Amino acid sequence: MVKISIIIPVKNGEKTIHKCLNAIKEQTLFEQSEVIIIDSGSTDGTLEILKNYSFVRLYHIEPHEFNHGATRNYGVSLAKGEFVVMTVQDAWTSGEKWLETMYQHFKDEKVMAVVGQQVVPHEKGINPHQWYRPVSKPRLIEIYFENLEEYLQLPGKEQDERIFYDDVNTMYRKSALLEIPFETMEFGEDMLWMKTVISRGHKAIYDARSSVWHYHFLSYEYNYKNTFRVIYHKYRIFGYFSKFRISIKDFLLIVYRNFRYKASLKWIIHNFLILLSKKRAYNLFEKKMNKGNSFLTNYYTESFSKLEQGRFS
């Protein structure tokens, strides 16, 4: 009997999809799980690779039909399990109890979602400044407000900081996704969903013990565009904007870390550029925001709403 449905939107994932699926196959709850892949027009070797995984239920949509919210809702409509896991083609679990760790929290009927942690693997070619270096035990945080006014009256930034959301690594109660589907959004569907659920008095859990390896090598231009997109959706959903400042201390810290980690000098340049691209995005957003919400929305839609799925460099 299927208890857990794992939904993975895929496009051109030949470099990583095998890691994702092989790790799922090693899960303690694998025999009680199903894997639903929704491919949106892969043109590389992804579809050939998927033929090696008989447990995968494969569905196809046209590239223009992909939408972070709507595509995941489609996956939910196909799911047989009582619980639904959202992950991505380039994330893979760091242990065999990834599913089990999240699943155990649903013994509490108030829990609608369990969010796990993303960590960056120690691998050649991956930015060593982002490698996972734990300094304390993984956190377990309950996200619940018995007095809803306590949450709703918080400033937008605090509302954001008091919850967790991540469709790279989250298990949902399917009934919650049917009651409150994801909005049809090209980004930020998990952010809005979690705010809505918590605002209605439901409970969620953040459990860092349930982790996945996940990393994108982001180019300067992609990081700039993606940062703008994140700022925009936080502003739209939570209603806040915080200035981003950089100083000489930030640059010195990059140099210090690089020598501490004994990394190639190229990572100094890369991380300088990533920092500058982030600053550029914040400056541009503030400039457009000051022209009014209508102008900002139109500018975002025309310039930033279409970042290609599965491409980061």
C-alpha positions in Angstrom: 0.0 0.0 0.0 1.4 3.4 -1.0 1.7 5.8 1.9 4.0 8.4 0.4 4.0 9.9 -3.0 7.3 11.6 -4.1 6.8 14.2 -6.8 9.7 15.4 -8.9 9.4 18.0 -11.7 12.1 17.3 -14.2 13.7 18.9 -17.2 17.1 18.1 -18.6 18.3 16.4 -15.4 20.6 13.8 -16.8 23.5 14.9 -14.6 21.8 14.4 -11.3 18.5 12.4 -11.6 20.3 9.1 -11.0 21.6 10.4 -7.6 18.1 11.5 -6.7 16.4 8.2 -7.6 19.2 5.9 -6.3 18.9 7.6 -2.9 15.2 7.3 -2.8 15.5 3.6 -3.5 17.6 3.2 -0.4 15.0 4.7 1.9 13.6 2.6 4.8 10.1 3.5 3.6 10.8 2.9 -0.1 8.4 -0.1 -0.4 5.6 2.1 0.9 6.4 4.9 -1.5 5.8 5.8 -5.2 7.8 8.2 -7.4 5.9 10.5 -9.8 8.1 12.4 -12.3 6.6 15.2 -14.4 8.9 15.9 -17.3 8.5 19.2 -19.1 10.3 18.6 -22.3 13.7 17.1 -21.6 16.0 17.1 -24.6 19.1 15.5 -23.1 19.4 11.9 -21.9 17.0 12.2 -19.0 14.2 10.1 -20.5 16.6 7.3 -21.4 18.0 7.2 -17.8 14.5 7.0 -16.4 13.9 3.8 -18.3 16.3 2.1 -15.8 13.9 2.9 -12.9 10.8 0.7 -13.2 9.3 2.2 -10.0 9.0 5.6 -11.6 5.6 6.8 -12.8 6.4 9.2 -15.7 4.1 11.9 -17.0 4.8 14.5 -19.6 3.8 18.2 -20.0 4.8 20.7 -22.6 7.6 23.1 -21.7 5.3 26.1 -21.7 2.9 24.4 -19.3 5.5 24.1 -16.5 4.7 26.3 -13.5 6.0 25.7 -10.0 2.6 25.8 -8.4 0.4 24.3 -11.1 2.8 21.5 -12.0 3.0 20.4 -8.4 -0.8 20.5 -8.0 -0.9 18.2 -11.0 1.4 15.8 -9.3 -0.8 15.9 -6.2 -3.8 14.9 -8.3 -1.8 11.8 -9.5 -0.7 10.8 -6.0 -1.9 7.7 -4.4 -0.3 8.3 -1.0 -1.7 9.9 2.1 1.5 12.0 2.3 3.2 13.9 -0.5 6.9 14.7 -0.8 8.1 17.6 -3.0 11.7 17.4 -4.1 13.7 18.3 -7.3 15.9 16.5 -9.8 19.2 17.7 -8.4 18.6 16.9 -4.8 19.5 13.6 -3.2 19.1 12.3 0.3 22.0 12.1 2.8 20.6 9.1 4.6 18.2 6.2 4.4 15.8 7.6 7.0 15.0 10.8 5.1 11.4 9.8 4.5 11.0 8.1 7.9 12.2 11.1 9.8 9.6 13.4 8.3 6.8 10.8 8.3 7.0 10.3 12.1 5.8 13.8 12.8 2.4 13.2 11.2 1.3 11.2 14.2 0.2 14.7 15.4 -3.0 15.3 13.4 -2.3 19.1 13.5 0.9 18.8 11.5 0.3 19.6 7.8 3.9 19.7 6.6 7.4 18.8 7.6 10.2 20.8 6.1 13.7 19.4 5.9 17.2 20.9 5.4 19.2 21.6 2.2 23.0 21.1 2.6 25.8 21.5 0.1 28.1 18.5 -0.5 31.9 18.5 -0.2 32.6 17.8 -3.8 35.1 19.0 -6.3 33.8 21.8 -8.5 31.3 22.9 -5.8 31.8 26.3 -4.1 33.7 25.4 -0.9 32.4 28.5 0.8 29.0 26.9 0.8 30.0 23.4 2.0 28.0 22.0 4.8 29.9 22.5 8.1 27.6 21.9 11.0 28.5 23.7 14.3 25.6 22.3 16.3 23.1 19.5 16.4 20.3 19.6 13.7 17.4 21.7 14.9 13.8 20.6 15.4 11.4 23.5 15.4 7.6 23.5 15.8 5.8 26.1 13.7 2.5 26.8 15.4 0.6 29.8 16.8 -2.2 29.0 19.2 -3.2 32.6 19.1 -3.3 33.4 15.3 -3.4 37.1 16.0 0.1 36.7 17.5 1.4 35.7 14.1 -0.7 37.9 11.9 0.2 41.0 13.8 3.9 40.4 13.4 5.8 42.6 11.0 6.2 41.0 7.6 9.9 40.2 8.1 9.2 38.4 11.3 6.3 36.5 9.8 8.8 35.3 7.2 11.5 34.4 9.7 9.2 32.5 12.0 8.2 29.9 9.3 10.1 27.5 7.0 9.2 26.5 3.4 11.1 24.6 0.8 9.8 22.5 -2.1 13.2 21.0 -2.5 12.6 19.0 0.7 9.2 18.9 2.3 6.6 16.2 3.1 2.9 17.3 3.1 -0.3 15.8 4.3 -2.1 15.3 1.0 -5.4 16.4 2.4 -3.8 19.8 3.2 -2.7 20.2 -0.4 -6.2 19.4 -1.6 -7.7 21.8 0.8 -5.2 24.5 0.1 -3.6 23.9 -3.3 -0.5 25.8 -4.4 -1.2 29.0 -6.2 -0.4 29.1 -9.9 2.9 30.8 -9.5 6.2 30.6 -11.4 8.0 30.9 -8.1 7.3 31.1 -4.3 4.4 28.7 -4.2 5.8 27.0 -1.1 6.4 30.4 0.6 2.7 31.5 0.1 1.3 28.1 1.0 3.1 27.9 4.3 2.1 31.4 5.3 -1.5 30.5 4.5 -1.5 27.2 6.4 0.1 28.7 9.5 -2.4 31.7 9.3 -5.3 29.2 9.4 -4.1 27.7 12.7 -2.4 24.6 11.3 1.0 23.3 12.4 4.3 22.6 10.5 7.6 21.2 11.6 11.2 22.0 10.6 13.4 19.0 11.1 17.0 19.5 10.0 17.8 15.8 10.5 15.9 15.1 7.3 18.4 16.6 4.9 19.1 16.5 1.2 22.3 17.4 -0.7 21.5 20.2 -3.1 23.7 22.7 -5.0 23.5 25.1 -7.9 26.5 26.7 -9.5 25.0 30.1 -10.1 26.4 32.5 -12.6 26.6 36.2 -11.8 23.6 37.0 -14.1 21.4 34.1 -12.9 22.1 34.9 -9.2 21.2 38.6 -9.9 17.9 37.6 -11.5 17.0 34.9 -9.0 17.8 37.3 -6.1 15.4 39.9 -7.6 12.8 37.2 -7.9 13.1 36.1 -4.3 13.0 39.7 -3.0 9.9 40.4 -5.2 7.9 37.4 -3.8 8.9 38.1 -0.2 7.7 41.7 -0.7 4.4 40.5 -2.3 3.7 37.8 0.2 5.0 39.3 3.4 5.0 43.0 2.5 8.5 43.9 3.5 11.8 44.9 1.9 15.1 45.1 3.7 18.1 47.0 2.3 21.2 44.9 1.6 24.5 46.5 2.5 28.0 45.2 1.8 31.2 46.5 3.3 35.0 45.9 3.0 34.5 43.5 5.9 32.4 41.2 3.6 35.1 41.1 1.0 37.8 40.4 3.6 35.7 37.6 5.0 35.6 35.9 1.6 39.3 36.1 1.3 39.8 34.8 4.9 37.4 31.8 4.2 39.1 31.0 1.0 42.5 30.7 2.7 41.0 28.9 5.7 39.4 26.3 3.4 42.6 26.1 1.2 40.4 26.7 -1.9 41.4 27.8 -5.4 41.7 31.5 -5.9 38.9 31.4 -8.5 36.4 31.0 -5.6 37.5 34.4 -4.3 36.5 36.0 -7.6 33.3 33.9 -7.9 32.1 34.8 -4.4 32.9 38.5 -4.9 30.8 38.5 -8.0 27.9 36.7 -6.3 27.9 39.3 -3.6 27.9 42.1 -6.1 25.1 40.5 -8.1 23.0 40.3 -5.0 23.7 44.0 -4.2 22.8 44.9 -7.8 19.4 43.1 -7.4 18.5 44.8 -4.1 19.4 48.2 -5.5 17.3 47.7 -8.6 14.4 46.3 -6.7 14.3 49.4 -4.4 14.4 51.7 -7.4 11.5 49.9 -9.1 9.5 49.6 -5.8 9.6 53.3 -5.2 7.7 53.8 -8.5 4.7 52.0 -7.1 3.3 48.5 -6.9 1.7 48.5 -10.3 4.9 49.6 -12.0 6.9 47.0 -10.0 4.6 44.1 -10.9 4.7 45.0 -14.6 8.5 45.3 -14.5 8.9 42.0 -12.8 6.5 40.2 -15.2 8.3 41.5 -18.2 11.9 41.1 -17.0 12.2 38.4 -14.3 9.2 36.1 -14.2 10.6 33.6 -16.8 13.8 32.0 -15.5 14.3 28.8 -17.4 13.6 25.6 -15.4 16.7 23.5 -14.8 19.2 26.1 -15.9 21.5 28.0 -13.6 24.7 29.0 -15.4 
